[in-house]
Amino acid sequence: EMKTGEGKTLTAIMPAYLNALSGNPVHIVTVNEYLAKREFEGSIGDVFRFLGMTVGLNTKDKDHAQKQQAYLCDILYTTNSELGFDYLRDNMEIEASNLVMKRPYSYAIVDEVDSILIDEARTPLIISQSVKETKNLYKEAQRFVRTLKNSHYLIELETKTIELTEEGITKAENFFQIDNLYNVEHASLLHHVKNALKAAFTMHKDKDYLVDYKDGQVLIIDQFTGRALPGRQFSDGLHQALEAKEGVLIKEETSIGATITYQNFFRLYHKLSGMTGTAKT
């Protein structure tokens, strides 16, 4: 623990250099890219270079080849978010040659460590990927749901679960002209029908969500504050089902490609240390 102005940046030189002497990489994790760039380009970076160390900078504007080169350095300046997202992207790679981080997670020095490992410990880093185009299925499922009567579905209001009855299943098979709704080849259709059911009968406008007809979007309502949450979406296609229900533009559906929390990410390091001026508070 060192208070602001007592020289945390300078102090980090010694443990960073000592651990880099082993031949393993050292990651110095700053709270923002400005600080990482400042230390890399300034006198601190020059000290490491004078001592014979290679020094790298990893920021979000770097291309793939630049990132690979930076991770090969003895000392790397970067941010916690860029480290985490690089790790997730590497986990989605098929070819080992495409990995940006090819060396072990050996040692990290984390600036403002209490902020990252306590305040943001369980903050998930998420990489989303687009799902195959299925806008027409959302519209068709919504068209089907509008033909249903009470005898076609069973609803559990407390848990917001809803299922088709036998009569409803038969109606669906006739509507979509298929033999068996629960056949594996119709898994995507069944998923869309279930979302359309939930959107139609368990989700209520102005209670669970708002519709901004001017901008053509569905907004989630925070159940604790009652306020709209711009930029947030219901998951697993439910948001798109609501867009189909309300007749606004159906946005591209995304799914989680990879995710990790800061807490779990920093457990990857063989040794972990940090600096802060606010640990006791």
C-alpha positions in Angstrom: 0.0 0.0 0.0 1.3 3.4 -1.0 -0.5 6.7 -1.0 -0.9 8.7 -4.2 2.4 10.6 -4.8 4.6 8.2 -2.9 6.0 6.6 -6.1 4.0 3.5 -6.9 5.2 3.7 -10.5 8.8 3.9 -9.5 8.5 1.2 -6.9 7.1 -1.3 -9.5 10.4 -1.2 -11.4 12.2 -3.4 -8.8 9.8 -6.4 -8.6 9.1 -6.2 -12.4 12.8 -6.3 -13.2 13.5 -9.0 -10.6 10.8 -11.3 -12.0 11.6 -10.6 -15.6 15.2 -11.9 -15.0 13.8 -15.4 -14.7 12.9 -15.2 -18.4 9.2 -15.2 -17.8 7.0 -12.2 -18.9 5.9 -9.6 -16.4 2.6 -7.8 -17.0 2.1 -4.3 -15.4 -1.6 -3.7 -15.4 -2.7 0.0 -15.3 -6.2 1.4 -14.8 -6.3 3.0 -18.2 -4.5 3.1 -21.5 -3.2 6.7 -20.9 -1.1 5.5 -18.0 0.1 2.4 -19.8 1.2 4.5 -22.7 2.8 7.1 -20.5 5.0 4.6 -18.6 5.9 2.7 -21.8 7.0 5.8 -23.7 8.5 7.7 -20.7 11.5 7.4 -18.4 10.2 4.2 -16.6 10.2 2.3 -19.9 13.7 3.8 -20.6 14.9 2.3 -17.3 13.8 -1.2 -18.3 15.4 -0.8 -21.7 18.7 0.4 -20.1 18.6 -2.7 -18.0 18.4 -4.8 -21.2 14.7 -5.6 -21.1 12.3 -5.5 -24.0 9.2 -3.4 -23.2 5.8 -3.8 -24.9 2.5 -1.8 -25.0 -0.8 -3.6 -25.4 -3.8 -1.3 -26.1 -7.0 -1.8 -28.0 -5.8 0.1 -31.1 -3.0 -2.5 -31.7 -3.5 -4.9 -34.6 -3.1 -8.7 -34.2 0.6 -8.8 -35.2 1.4 -5.8 -32.9 -0.3 -7.6 -30.0 1.6 -10.8 -30.6 4.9 -8.8 -30.6 4.0 -7.0 -27.4 3.2 -10.2 -25.5 6.6 -11.5 -26.4 8.3 -8.7 -24.5 9.9 -9.1 -21.1 7.8 -6.3 -19.6 4.3 -5.5 -20.9 2.2 -2.5 -20.1 -1.5 -3.0 -20.6 -4.9 -2.6 -19.0 -7.0 -5.2 -17.1 -9.8 -5.1 -19.8 -7.4 -5.5 -22.7 -5.7 -8.5 -21.0 -9.0 -10.1 -20.3 -10.4 -9.7 -23.8 -7.2 -10.9 -25.4 -7.5 -14.0 -23.3 -11.1 -14.6 -24.4 -10.3 -14.0 -28.1 -7.4 -16.5 -27.8 -9.8 -19.1 -26.3 -12.0 -18.7 -29.4 -9.1 -19.3 -31.8 -8.8 -22.6 -33.6 -5.1 -22.3 -34.8 -2.4 -22.0 -32.1 -0.4 -19.8 -34.5 -3.2 -17.1 -34.2 -2.9 -16.7 -30.4 -1.6 -13.3 -29.2 -0.5 -14.7 -25.8 1.9 -17.6 -26.4 3.8 -17.3 -23.1 2.7 -18.3 -19.6 0.8 -16.0 -17.3 3.7 -15.8 -15.0 3.6 -12.6 -13.0 1.4 -9.5 -12.8 1.6 -6.2 -11.0 -1.8 -4.6 -10.8 -2.2 -0.9 -10.1 -5.2 0.1 -8.0 -5.5 -3.6 -7.2 -8.4 -3.3 -4.8 -10.5 -1.6 -7.5 -10.0 -4.5 -10.0 -9.9 -7.5 -7.6 -12.6 -6.3 -5.1 -14.9 -3.7 -6.7 -14.9 -5.3 -10.1 -14.0 -8.8 -9.1 -17.1 -10.4 -10.5 -17.6 -8.1 -13.4 -17.9 -10.4 -16.4 -15.9 -9.8 -19.6 -18.1 -11.0 -22.4 -17.4 -11.5 -26.1 -20.6 -11.7 -28.1 -21.0 -13.3 -31.6 -23.8 -12.9 -34.0 -26.4 -15.7 -34.5 -27.5 -16.9 -37.9 -30.1 -14.6 -39.5 -33.5 -15.7 -38.2 -35.6 -12.5 -38.4 -38.3 -14.3 -40.5 -38.7 -17.0 -37.9 -39.4 -14.4 -35.2 -42.1 -12.9 -37.4 -43.6 -16.3 -38.3 -43.6 -17.4 -34.6 -45.3 -14.2 -33.6 -47.9 -14.7 -36.3 -48.6 -18.2 -35.0 -48.9 -17.1 -31.4 -51.6 -14.6 -32.3 -53.8 -17.4 -33.5 -53.8 -19.2 -30.1 -56.6 -19.6 -27.6 -56.4 -20.3 -23.9 -56.7 -24.1 -24.5 -53.5 -24.0 -26.6 -51.1 -23.2 -23.8 -50.4 -23.5 -20.0 -48.9 -20.5 -18.2 -47.2 -20.3 -14.8 -47.3 -16.6 -13.9 -45.1 -16.7 -10.9 -42.1 -18.2 -12.8 -43.1 -16.7 -16.2 -43.0 -20.1 -17.8 -45.3 -21.1 -20.6 -45.8 -24.3 -22.6 -48.0 -25.5 -25.4 -50.7 -28.1 -24.5 -51.2 -31.1 -26.7 -53.8 -29.2 -28.6 -51.4 -26.3 -29.0 -48.6 -28.6 -30.3 -51.0 -30.0 -32.9 -52.0 -26.5 -34.0 -48.3 -25.5 -34.3 -47.5 -28.6 -36.5 -50.4 -27.7 -38.7 -49.5 -24.0 -38.9 -45.9 -24.7 -39.8 -46.7 -27.8 -41.9 -44.4 -30.1 -40.0 -44.8 -33.6 -38.6 -43.2 -33.3 -35.2 -42.5 -29.9 -33.5 -40.1 -31.6 -31.0 -38.0 -33.3 -33.7 -34.3 -32.2 -33.5 -34.5 -30.7 -37.0 -37.1 -28.2 -35.7 -35.1 -27.2 -32.6 -34.6 -23.6 -33.9 -38.3 -23.2 -34.7 -39.3 -24.5 -31.3 -36.9 -22.0 -29.6 -38.6 -19.2 -31.5 -42.1 -20.4 -30.7 -41.3 -20.6 -27.0 -39.8 -17.0 -27.1 -42.9 -15.8 -29.0 -45.1 -17.4 -26.3 -43.2 -15.8 -23.5 -43.1 -12.4 -25.2 -46.9 -12.5 -25.9 -48.2 -13.8 -22.6 -45.7 -13.2 -19.8 -44.0 -9.9 -20.8 -46.0 -6.8 -20.4 -45.4 -3.4 -22.1 -44.7 -0.5 -19.6 -44.1 -3.0 -16.8 -41.3 -5.3 -18.1 -40.2 -3.2 -21.1 -40.9 0.1 -22.9 -41.3 0.7 -26.6 -39.6 3.7 -28.2 -41.5 3.9 -31.4 -39.6 7.0 -32.5 -36.3 5.1 -32.5 -37.9 1.8 -33.2 -36.6 -0.1 -30.2 -37.6 -2.1 -27.1 -36.0 -1.0 -23.8 -35.7 -3.1 -20.7 -37.2 -1.6 -17.5 -35.0 -2.0 -14.4 -37.3 -3.7 -11.9 -35.6 -2.0 -9.0 -35.5 1.6 -10.2 -38.3 1.6 -12.8 -36.0 3.3 -15.3 -35.3 2.2 -18.9 -31.9 0.6 -19.6 -30.7 1.7 -23.0 -28.3 -0.7 -24.7 -29.3 -3.7 -22.7 -31.1 -6.7 -24.2 -33.1 -9.7 -22.9 -31.0 -12.8 -23.7 -31.5 -15.9 -25.7 -33.7 -14.2 -28.4 -36.4 -13.0 -26.1 -35.6 -9.4 -27.0 -36.0 -10.1 -30.7 -39.3 -11.8 -29.9 -40.5 -8.7 -28.2 -39.4 -6.6 -31.2 -41.5 -8.9 -33.4 -44.4 -8.6 -31.0 -44.3 -4.8 -31.0 -43.6 -4.4 -34.8 -40.3 -2.6 -34.5 -37.1 -3.4 -36.3 -35.8 -6.8 -35.3 -32.1 -6.4 -34.4 -29.4 -9.0 -34.9 -29.4 -11.7 -32.2 -26.2 -12.3 -30.4 -25.0 -15.1 -28.2 -22.1 -15.3 -25.7 -19.0 -16.6 -27.4 -16.7 -16.4 -24.3 -16.8 -14.9 -20.9 -14.7 -14.7 -17.7 -14.7 -12.5 -14.5 -11.6 -10.5 -13.5 -11.4 -12.7 -10.4 -11.1 -15.9 -12.4 -8.8 -14.3 -15.0 -6.2 -13.1 -12.5 -6.1 -16.6 -11.0 -4.3 -17.7 -14.1 -1.2 -16.0 -13.0 1.5 -18.0 -11.2 2.3 -14.9 -9.0 0.1 -11.9 -8.5 0.8 -8.6 -6.7 -0.7 -5.2 -6.6 -0.4 -1.6 -5.5 -3.1 0.7 -4.0 -3.4 3.8 -1.9 -6.8 2.8 -0.5 -6.5 -0.8 0.8 -7.2 0.1 4.5 -10.3 2.1 3.6 
